[in-house]
Amino acid sequence: MFRRTRYQQGCLQRAKRVNTPDVWLFRWYEDQPNGGKRYRKTVVGTVVQFPTETAARKAADALRIDINLQTPQASSGPATVDQLIEHFRLKEMPQDDHERRSYSTKAAYECYLTNWISPKWGKHRIGEIKAVAVESWLGTIPRANGTKAKIRNIMSAIFNHAVRHEWLDKNPITLVRQSAKRESIPEILTVEEIRALLAELELRDRTLVLLDAGTGLRVGELLGLKWQDVDFDNLQLHVQRSVVHQVVGRCKTEASAKPVPLDSFMAHDLLSWRRATPYNRTEDWVFASVTMKGTQPYWPENLMRRYIWAAAKRAKITTRIGWHTFRHTYSTLLRANGEDVKVVQELLRHANSKTTMDTYTQALSPAKRTAQSRVVRMFIGGKEGD
C-alpha cells in the first residue's frame, strides 16, 4: 500500500565558519526505501549573499519545493510568483553554471526579476496571473519598448518553468502583447567623429576604440581577448570568452565565437600595444589592468568615463558615447557601404537572422574581410596598409 508522506517544511539555521562568512543551512528528513528517514542538509548561501534570515528563507523556499517534488501527494508546488522565481533561480540559474545561461544573461535576468517582476507580482498566487493584467501593467512602465519586451519574455520563461513542472496547465504570458520595436534610432558616430576621437586618444585607448569600431565586438568580448586569441599571421581574432563584471564566461551565442577578420591597421596598432604593455605573454589579457597587476582586464566603465569621454569632449563630439555606440556605428557603416546583408550578419556575429538566413547563402571570408577593411579605411583616412 502506498504510504502518504508529510510535506517537508525543513528548517533553516545559521552556521559558523572559520575564516569565511557564516552560512545558512537548510535541514530536512529524506525518506528511505526501507521506510526509515535520513537527516539531510545543504547550504543555501552565505550571509553575504543573504544578509537577513528573511532573505535566506525566501531562497530556501525553492529548495523546499524541490525536495518535495519526490512526494507529489504532499506537494502542490510554489504558491506565489516569488516562490516560483526562487525555484527558477535554483534550477535554471545556478551561480556556478554558465553553460545554460551566460553570466551576462543571468545578470540581466536578476535585474528584471528584482527591480520589476518580483515587486509587482511576487506576492500574487501563480494561478491568479492574467494576461490582460500583465499587459496593462507593462503599458504603465516608463521604459522603452525593448525593456518592456524583455520583462515580458522573462516572465514568460518563468511561467514556462511552472508548466514544465506541471504546476500550471498553461502559460498566461503567451497571450501578453508587447512590441519590442525601437522608439528611437540608436545614436552613432560619423566617420569624421571617429577620426577626431582616435586623434585624441593615447595608444591603449586608440587601439581599444579602433578595434571595437572596426570589428563590432561586444565590450565583454573585447576585454576578454588574450594575446593567444590574436592570429597576426592570418589576420583574425578568435573570440573565446566574454568578461562581464570581471566574471569570465562564454560568449553570448555560438555565432559569437566565430573568427573575426583583423584589418592590417588594427593589427599594426595591436602589435604596437603589445610592445608597450608589460603584459604581453601569450596567456595575458590584451588589455590587462596595471592596477590589478595583469590578473584581470580593465573595467570598461572606467575606461569610458576617464579616457574616452574626455577625448570626445576635447574633439567637440556631442553624441553620448557608450561601448555599444561603436557596434551600432560599425553596423550602420557596413550597410551604408552597400554590403551584402549576410556579410553584415556574419561580421556582427548575430545568432540568427531569419530574413538573411532564408535569403542569402554563407558569406565567404574574403567578402567579410573586404567589407571590414572598407570601414576601417574610412576611419584612418583611406591610407594604404603597411
SEMAR-98291 format. One record per residue (C-alpha): residue in three letters; chain; z, x, y; residue number from 1. Coordinates in steps of 0.02 Angstrom, whole numbers. Example, Ala and Ser with C-alpha at 12.3 -4.5 7.8 and 13.67 -1.06 7.14 Angstrom:
BEGIN
<'ALA' 'A' <390 615 -225> 1>;
<'SER' 'A' <357 684 -53> 2>;
//
This chain:
BEGIN
<'MET' 'A' <0 0 0> 1>;
<'PHE' 'A' <-46 67 173> 2>;
<'ARG' 'A' <111 122 268> 3>;
<'ARG' 'A' <119 71 451> 4>;
<'THR' 'A' <156 220 563> 5>;
<'ARG' 'A' <251 203 725> 6>;
<'TYR' 'A' <161 257 884> 7>;
<'GLN' 'A' <214 434 927> 8>;
<'GLN' 'A' <285 448 1103> 9>;
<'GLY' 'A' <340 629 1083> 10>;
<'CYS' 'A' <449 718 1208> 11>;
<'LEU' 'A' <420 843 1348> 12>;
<'GLN' 'A' <531 994 1379> 13>;
<'ARG' 'A' <530 1142 1496> 14>;
<'ALA' 'A' <544 1307 1402> 15>;
<'LYS' 'A' <595 1476 1472> 16>;
<'ARG' 'A' <480 1626 1454> 17>;
<'VAL' 'A' <517 1811 1482> 18>;
<'ASN' 'A' <410 1897 1615> 19>;
<'THR' 'A' <293 1747 1626> 20>;
<'PRO' 'A' <307 1575 1707> 21>;
<'ASP' 'A' <404 1440 1613> 22>;
<'VAL' 'A' <300 1319 1511> 23>;
<'TRP' 'A' <304 1134 1471> 24>;
<'LEU' 'A' <315 1097 1284> 25>;
<'PHE' 'A' <263 934 1204> 26>;
<'ARG' 'A' <350 896 1037> 27>;
<'TRP' 'A' <314 762 908> 28>;
<'TYR' 'A' <327 720 723> 29>;
<'GLU' 'A' <173 732 613> 30>;
<'ASP' 'A' <160 626 454> 31>;
<'GLN' 'A' <135 724 293> 32>;
<'PRO' 'A' <37 669 137> 33>;
<'ASN' 'A' <199 664 36> 34>;
<'GLY' 'A' <274 536 154> 35>;
<'GLY' 'A' <382 660 248> 36>;
<'LYS' 'A' <371 718 428> 37>;
<'ARG' 'A' <340 886 509> 38>;
<'TYR' 'A' <404 934 681> 39>;
<'ARG' 'A' <262 999 790> 40>;
<'LYS' 'A' <248 1069 966> 41>;
<'THR' 'A' <113 1128 1085> 42>;
<'VAL' 'A' <106 1200 1260> 43>;
<'VAL' 'A' <49 1076 1392> 44>;
<'GLY' 'A' <37 1210 1527> 45>;
<'THR' 'A' <139 1322 1639> 46>;
<'VAL' 'A' <248 1270 1785> 47>;
<'VAL' 'A' <117 1350 1896> 48>;
<'GLN' 'A' <-13 1228 1831> 49>;
<'PHE' 'A' <109 1081 1831> 50>;
<'PRO' 'A' <247 1114 1959> 51>;
<'THR' 'A' <337 948 1928> 52>;
<'GLU' 'A' <388 854 1771> 53>;
<'THR' 'A' <286 706 1832> 54>;
<'ALA' 'A' <127 811 1834> 55>;
<'ALA' 'A' <166 882 1662> 56>;
<'ARG' 'A' <198 708 1591> 57>;
<'LYS' 'A' <31 650 1658> 58>;
<'ALA' 'A' <-55 793 1567> 59>;
<'ALA' 'A' <47 757 1410> 60>;
<'ASP' 'A' <-21 580 1406> 61>;
<'ALA' 'A' <-187 649 1345> 62>;
<'LEU' 'A' <-101 744 1204> 63>;
<'ARG' 'A' <-3 589 1155> 64>;
<'ILE' 'A' <-163 488 1142> 65>;
<'ASP' 'A' <-248 624 1041> 66>;
<'ILE' 'A' <-102 638 919> 67>;
<'ASN' 'A' <-101 451 888> 68>;
<'LEU' 'A' <-289 443 855> 69>;
<'GLN' 'A' <-246 480 673> 70>;
<'THR' 'A' <-142 321 665> 71>;
<'PRO' 'A' <-256 189 742> 72>;
<'GLN' 'A' <-144 48 685> 73>;
<'ALA' 'A' <-15 117 806> 74>;
<'SER' 'A' <-132 167 946> 75>;
<'SER' 'A' <-230 67 1072> 76>;
<'GLY' 'A' <-295 219 1166> 77>;
<'PRO' 'A' <-271 253 1351> 78>;
<'ALA' 'A' <-215 105 1454> 79>;
<'THR' 'A' <-257 168 1628> 80>;
<'VAL' 'A' <-401 263 1705> 81>;
<'ASP' 'A' <-282 409 1741> 82>;
<'GLN' 'A' <-239 420 1557> 83>;
<'LEU' 'A' <-423 414 1512> 84>;
<'ILE' 'A' <-457 554 1638> 85>;
<'GLU' 'A' <-321 663 1560> 86>;
<'HIS' 'A' <-394 638 1386> 87>;
<'PHE' 'A' <-567 679 1454> 88>;
<'ARG' 'A' <-497 841 1528> 89>;
<'LEU' 'A' <-414 886 1364> 90>;
<'LYS' 'A' <-567 858 1254> 91>;
<'GLU' 'A' <-715 888 1369> 92>;
<'MET' 'A' <-650 1011 1500> 93>;
<'PRO' 'A' <-532 1134 1414> 94>;
<'GLN' 'A' <-491 1279 1530> 95>;
<'ASP' 'A' <-537 1416 1406> 96>;
<'ASP' 'A' <-704 1342 1354> 97>;
<'HIS' 'A' <-852 1369 1471> 98>;
<'GLU' 'A' <-985 1336 1339> 99>;
<'ARG' 'A' <-988 1147 1353> 100>;
<'ARG' 'A' <-975 1146 1542> 101>;
<'SER' 'A' <-984 1296 1657> 102>;
<'TYR' 'A' <-836 1341 1768> 103>;
<'SER' 'A' <-928 1284 1924> 104>;
<'THR' 'A' <-967 1115 1844> 105>;
<'LYS' 'A' <-786 1090 1791> 106>;
<'ALA' 'A' <-727 1139 1965> 107>;
<'ALA' 'A' <-842 1007 2039> 108>;
<'TYR' 'A' <-780 876 1915> 109>;
<'GLU' 'A' <-599 917 1961> 110>;
<'CYS' 'A' <-638 897 2145> 111>;
<'TYR' 'A' <-711 724 2124> 112>;
<'LEU' 'A' <-581 668 1997> 113>;
<'THR' 'A' <-434 725 2104> 114>;
<'ASN' 'A' <-496 675 2276> 115>;
<'TRP' 'A' <-592 515 2241> 116>;
<'ILE' 'A' <-586 434 2069> 117>;
<'SER' 'A' <-402 452 2024> 118>;
<'PRO' 'A' <-331 398 2194> 119>;
<'LYS' 'A' <-436 239 2194> 120>;
<'TRP' 'A' <-445 189 2011> 121>;
<'GLY' 'A' <-311 291 1921> 122>;
<'LYS' 'A' <-182 150 1904> 123>;
<'HIS' 'A' <-310 20 1850> 124>;
<'ARG' 'A' <-322 -26 1667> 125>;
<'ILE' 'A' <-484 38 1592> 126>;
<'GLY' 'A' <-537 -136 1538> 127>;
<'GLU' 'A' <-520 -202 1716> 128>;
<'ILE' 'A' <-651 -89 1796> 129>;
<'LYS' 'A' <-800 -192 1854> 130>;
<'ALA' 'A' <-971 -128 1908> 131>;
<'VAL' 'A' <-979 -235 2065> 132>;
<'ALA' 'A' <-810 -173 2125> 133>;
<'VAL' 'A' <-856 10 2098> 134>;
<'GLU' 'A' <-1024 -15 2183> 135>;
<'SER' 'A' <-940 -98 2332> 136>;
<'TRP' 'A' <-812 44 2344> 137>;
<'LEU' 'A' <-947 178 2342> 138>;
<'GLY' 'A' <-1029 90 2488> 139>;
<'THR' 'A' <-872 114 2593> 140>;
<'ILE' 'A' <-856 302 2562> 141>;
<'PRO' 'A' <-908 401 2718> 142>;
<'ARG' 'A' <-1007 530 2620> 143>;
<'ALA' 'A' <-1189 570 2587> 144>;
<'ASN' 'A' <-1285 476 2452> 145>;
<'GLY' 'A' <-1288 633 2344> 146>;
<'THR' 'A' <-1098 644 2346> 147>;
<'LYS' 'A' <-1078 460 2304> 148>;
<'ALA' 'A' <-1204 476 2163> 149>;
<'LYS' 'A' <-1102 621 2090> 150>;
<'ILE' 'A' <-944 517 2097> 151>;
<'ARG' 'A' <-1034 376 2008> 152>;
<'ASN' 'A' <-1104 494 1874> 153>;
<'ILE' 'A' <-935 574 1839> 154>;
<'MET' 'A' <-855 402 1822> 155>;
<'SER' 'A' <-993 357 1700> 156>;
<'ALA' 'A' <-960 514 1597> 157>;
<'ILE' 'A' <-775 469 1586> 158>;
<'PHE' 'A' <-811 291 1529> 159>;
<'ASN' 'A' <-940 355 1404> 160>;
<'HIS' 'A' <-796 456 1334> 161>;
<'ALA' 'A' <-698 295 1312> 162>;
<'VAL' 'A' <-845 210 1225> 163>;
<'ARG' 'A' <-867 360 1109> 164>;
<'HIS' 'A' <-685 348 1056> 165>;
<'GLU' 'A' <-704 159 1033> 166>;
<'TRP' 'A' <-577 115 1168> 167>;
<'LEU' 'A' <-711 12 1257> 168>;
<'ASP' 'A' <-863 -81 1193> 169>;
<'LYS' 'A' <-972 -37 1342> 170>;
<'ASN' 'A' <-977 75 1495> 171>;
<'PRO' 'A' <-961 -32 1653> 172>;
<'ILE' 'A' <-1025 108 1765> 173>;
<'THR' 'A' <-1201 100 1690> 174>;
<'LEU' 'A' <-1229 -56 1797> 175>;
<'VAL' 'A' <-1171 27 1958> 176>;
<'ARG' 'A' <-1316 56 2078> 177>;
<'GLN' 'A' <-1306 209 2189> 178>;
<'SER' 'A' <-1452 302 2265> 179>;
<'ALA' 'A' <-1449 493 2269> 180>;
<'LYS' 'A' <-1589 502 2397> 181>;
<'ARG' 'A' <-1560 627 2536> 182>;
<'GLU' 'A' <-1524 551 2705> 183>;
<'SER' 'A' <-1573 709 2798> 184>;
<'ILE' 'A' <-1683 859 2764> 185>;
<'PRO' 'A' <-1584 1018 2722> 186>;
<'GLU' 'A' <-1589 1148 2860> 187>;
<'ILE' 'A' <-1696 1301 2827> 188>;
<'LEU' 'A' <-1734 1461 2920> 189>;
<'THR' 'A' <-1905 1505 2989> 190>;
<'VAL' 'A' <-1991 1666 2942> 191>;
<'GLU' 'A' <-1954 1733 3116> 192>;
<'GLU' 'A' <-1769 1691 3097> 193>;
<'ILE' 'A' <-1760 1779 2928> 194>;
<'ARG' 'A' <-1840 1934 3005> 195>;
<'ALA' 'A' <-1720 1930 3152> 196>;
<'LEU' 'A' <-1571 1910 3036> 197>;
<'LEU' 'A' <-1624 2054 2923> 198>;
<'ALA' 'A' <-1643 2166 3076> 199>;
<'GLU' 'A' <-1461 2136 3123> 200>;
<'LEU' 'A' <-1387 2172 2952> 201>;
<'GLU' 'A' <-1325 2335 2875> 202>;
<'LEU' 'A' <-1392 2394 2707> 203>;
<'ARG' 'A' <-1273 2297 2593> 204>;
<'ASP' 'A' <-1292 2131 2681> 205>;
<'ARG' 'A' <-1477 2155 2715> 206>;
<'THR' 'A' <-1502 2183 2529> 207>;
<'LEU' 'A' <-1400 2028 2487> 208>;
<'VAL' 'A' <-1496 1916 2607> 209>;
<'LEU' 'A' <-1668 1983 2561> 210>;
<'LEU' 'A' <-1628 1965 2376> 211>;
<'ASP' 'A' <-1564 1788 2399> 212>;
<'ALA' 'A' <-1704 1730 2515> 213>;
<'GLY' 'A' <-1835 1815 2406> 214>;
<'THR' 'A' <-1776 1750 2237> 215>;
<'GLY' 'A' <-1685 1587 2273> 216>;
<'LEU' 'A' <-1539 1643 2164> 217>;
<'ARG' 'A' <-1383 1536 2173> 218>;
<'VAL' 'A' <-1244 1635 2255> 219>;
<'GLY' 'A' <-1141 1641 2094> 220>;
<'GLU' 'A' <-1291 1717 2004> 221>;
<'LEU' 'A' <-1323 1838 2148> 222>;
<'LEU' 'A' <-1146 1907 2146> 223>;
<'GLY' 'A' <-1142 1901 1956> 224>;
<'LEU' 'A' <-1276 2036 1943> 225>;
<'LYS' 'A' <-1234 2203 1866> 226>;
<'TRP' 'A' <-1342 2358 1877> 227>;
<'GLN' 'A' <-1386 2338 1694> 228>;
<'ASP' 'A' <-1471 2173 1741> 229>;
<'VAL' 'A' <-1592 2258 1861> 230>;
<'ASP' 'A' <-1751 2317 1774> 231>;
<'PHE' 'A' <-1829 2434 1901> 232>;
<'ASP' 'A' <-1968 2489 1782> 233>;
<'ASN' 'A' <-2034 2313 1754> 234>;
<'LEU' 'A' <-1977 2244 1923> 235>;
<'GLN' 'A' <-1873 2099 1862> 236>;
<'LEU' 'A' <-1694 2036 1860> 237>;
<'HIS' 'A' <-1605 1972 1707> 238>;
<'VAL' 'A' <-1484 1837 1764> 239>;
<'GLN' 'A' <-1348 1842 1632> 240>;
<'ARG' 'A' <-1197 1762 1714> 241>;
<'SER' 'A' <-1127 1671 1865> 242>;
<'VAL' 'A' <-967 1713 1959> 243>;
<'VAL' 'A' <-880 1566 2044> 244>;
<'HIS' 'A' <-708 1591 2124> 245>;
<'GLN' 'A' <-705 1759 2033> 246>;
<'VAL' 'A' <-718 1672 1864> 247>;
<'VAL' 'A' <-861 1743 1761> 248>;
<'GLY' 'A' <-957 1609 1668> 249>;
<'ARG' 'A' <-1127 1568 1600> 250>;
<'CYS' 'A' <-1273 1517 1708> 251>;
<'LYS' 'A' <-1288 1337 1764> 252>;
<'THR' 'A' <-1428 1296 1643> 253>;
<'GLU' 'A' <-1528 1381 1506> 254>;
<'ALA' 'A' <-1675 1391 1626> 255>;
<'SER' 'A' <-1565 1485 1750> 256>;
<'ALA' 'A' <-1556 1633 1631> 257>;
<'LYS' 'A' <-1743 1665 1632> 258>;
<'PRO' 'A' <-1801 1834 1704> 259>;
<'VAL' 'A' <-1835 1834 1891> 260>;
<'PRO' 'A' <-1975 1938 1968> 261>;
<'LEU' 'A' <-1917 2078 2083> 262>;
<'ASP' 'A' <-2033 2119 2227> 263>;
<'SER' 'A' <-2056 2304 2263> 264>;
<'PHE' 'A' <-1974 2288 2436> 265>;
<'MET' 'A' <-1819 2211 2359> 266>;
<'ALA' 'A' <-1818 2347 2225> 267>;
<'HIS' 'A' <-1827 2479 2363> 268>;
<'ASP' 'A' <-1677 2404 2453> 269>;
<'LEU' 'A' <-1581 2389 2289> 270>;
<'LEU' 'A' <-1612 2572 2249> 271>;
<'SER' 'A' <-1553 2620 2424> 272>;
<'TRP' 'A' <-1396 2516 2400> 273>;
<'ARG' 'A' <-1364 2592 2228> 274>;
<'ARG' 'A' <-1367 2766 2306> 275>;
<'ALA' 'A' <-1246 2709 2443> 276>;
<'THR' 'A' <-1117 2613 2341> 277>;
<'PRO' 'A' <-982 2708 2243> 278>;
<'TYR' 'A' <-1001 2579 2105> 279>;
<'ASN' 'A' <-1172 2622 2034> 280>;
<'ARG' 'A' <-1141 2639 1848> 281>;
<'THR' 'A' <-1240 2529 1729> 282>;
<'GLU' 'A' <-1091 2417 1695> 283>;
<'ASP' 'A' <-1039 2399 1879> 284>;
<'TRP' 'A' <-1065 2245 1985> 285>;
<'VAL' 'A' <-1214 2266 2102> 286>;
<'PHE' 'A' <-1109 2202 2246> 287>;
<'ALA' 'A' <-939 2267 2191> 288>;
<'SER' 'A' <-793 2242 2309> 289>;
<'VAL' 'A' <-723 2404 2380> 290>;
<'THR' 'A' <-558 2317 2417> 291>;
<'MET' 'A' <-541 2272 2233> 292>;
<'LYS' 'A' <-595 2447 2180> 293>;
<'GLY' 'A' <-752 2379 2098> 294>;
<'THR' 'A' <-662 2267 1974> 295>;
<'GLN' 'A' <-745 2111 2044> 296>;
<'PRO' 'A' <-888 2067 2161> 297>;
<'TYR' 'A' <-864 2017 2343> 298>;
<'TRP' 'A' <-808 1842 2389> 299>;
<'PRO' 'A' <-965 1756 2456> 300>;
<'GLU' 'A' <-870 1657 2589> 301>;
<'ASN' 'A' <-800 1818 2665> 302>;
<'LEU' 'A' <-973 1899 2671> 303>;
<'MET' 'A' <-1046 1745 2753> 304>;
<'ARG' 'A' <-910 1722 2884> 305>;
<'ARG' 'A' <-879 1904 2930> 306>;
<'TYR' 'A' <-1053 1979 2924> 307>;
<'ILE' 'A' <-1198 1857 2905> 308>;
<'TRP' 'A' <-1140 1729 3033> 309>;
<'ALA' 'A' <-1100 1871 3155> 310>;
<'ALA' 'A' <-1276 1941 3130> 311>;
<'ALA' 'A' <-1352 1768 3152> 312>;
<'LYS' 'A' <-1259 1749 3316> 313>;
<'ARG' 'A' <-1324 1917 3378> 314>;
<'ALA' 'A' <-1500 1862 3327> 315>;
<'LYS' 'A' <-1475 1700 3426> 316>;
<'ILE' 'A' <-1501 1592 3272> 317>;
<'THR' 'A' <-1427 1420 3299> 318>;
<'THR' 'A' <-1459 1349 3124> 319>;
<'ARG' 'A' <-1299 1330 3024> 320>;
<'ILE' 'A' <-1321 1455 2882> 321>;
<'GLY' 'A' <-1245 1442 2708> 322>;
<'TRP' 'A' <-1291 1532 2547> 323>;
<'HIS' 'A' <-1393 1383 2489> 324>;
<'THR' 'A' <-1492 1391 2651> 325>;
<'PHE' 'A' <-1586 1541 2581> 326>;
<'ARG' 'A' <-1629 1447 2421> 327>;
<'HIS' 'A' <-1694 1298 2520> 328>;
<'THR' 'A' <-1793 1416 2632> 329>;
<'TYR' 'A' <-1871 1503 2482> 330>;
<'SER' 'A' <-1920 1337 2404> 331>;
<'THR' 'A' <-1994 1272 2567> 332>;
<'LEU' 'A' <-2097 1429 2599> 333>;
<'LEU' 'A' <-2165 1429 2421> 334>;
<'ARG' 'A' <-2225 1250 2444> 335>;
<'ALA' 'A' <-2293 1289 2618> 336>;
<'ASN' 'A' <-2396 1430 2542> 337>;
<'GLY' 'A' <-2477 1303 2426> 338>;
<'GLU' 'A' <-2404 1375 2266> 339>;
<'ASP' 'A' <-2427 1284 2102> 340>;
<'VAL' 'A' <-2287 1157 2076> 341>;
<'LYS' 'A' <-2247 1229 1906> 342>;
<'VAL' 'A' <-2236 1404 1980> 343>;
<'VAL' 'A' <-2110 1341 2109> 344>;
<'GLN' 'A' <-2006 1258 1973> 345>;
<'GLU' 'A' <-2008 1416 1867> 346>;
<'LEU' 'A' <-1960 1528 2013> 347>;
<'LEU' 'A' <-1815 1415 2061> 348>;
<'ARG' 'A' <-1767 1404 1876> 349>;
<'HIS' 'A' <-1732 1219 1878> 350>;
<'ALA' 'A' <-1679 1150 1709> 351>;
<'ASN' 'A' <-1815 1017 1711> 352>;
<'SER' 'A' <-1934 926 1823> 353>;
<'LYS' 'A' <-2017 777 1741> 354>;
<'THR' 'A' <-2164 774 1859> 355>;
<'THR' 'A' <-2205 957 1842> 356>;
<'MET' 'A' <-2171 962 1655> 357>;
<'ASP' 'A' <-2285 814 1625> 358>;
<'THR' 'A' <-2424 879 1737> 359>;
<'TYR' 'A' <-2426 1068 1729> 360>;
<'THR' 'A' <-2427 1197 1590> 361>;
<'GLN' 'A' <-2316 1352 1579> 362>;
<'ALA' 'A' <-2341 1464 1730> 363>;
<'LEU' 'A' <-2394 1642 1696> 364>;
<'SER' 'A' <-2280 1783 1752> 365>;
<'PRO' 'A' <-2414 1863 1864> 366>;
<'ALA' 'A' <-2430 1699 1958> 367>;
<'LYS' 'A' <-2242 1694 1987> 368>;
<'ARG' 'A' <-2239 1874 2045> 369>;
<'THR' 'A' <-2383 1844 2167> 370>;
<'ALA' 'A' <-2301 1688 2236> 371>;
<'GLN' 'A' <-2137 1779 2265> 372>;
<'SER' 'A' <-2221 1928 2348> 373>;
<'ARG' 'A' <-2310 1816 2473> 374>;
<'VAL' 'A' <-2142 1753 2533> 375>;
<'VAL' 'A' <-2057 1924 2537> 376>;
<'ARG' 'A' <-2200 2000 2637> 377>;
<'MET' 'A' <-2180 1861 2763> 378>;
<'PHE' 'A' <-2001 1920 2789> 379>;
<'ILE' 'A' <-2044 2104 2812> 380>;
<'GLY' 'A' <-2196 2077 2922> 381>;
<'GLY' 'A' <-2338 2090 2799> 382>;
<'LYS' 'A' <-2314 2276 2763> 383>;
<'GLU' 'A' <-2379 2351 2605> 384>;
<'GLY' 'A' <-2255 2404 2473> 385>;
<'ASP' 'A' <-2209 2584 2440> 386>;
//
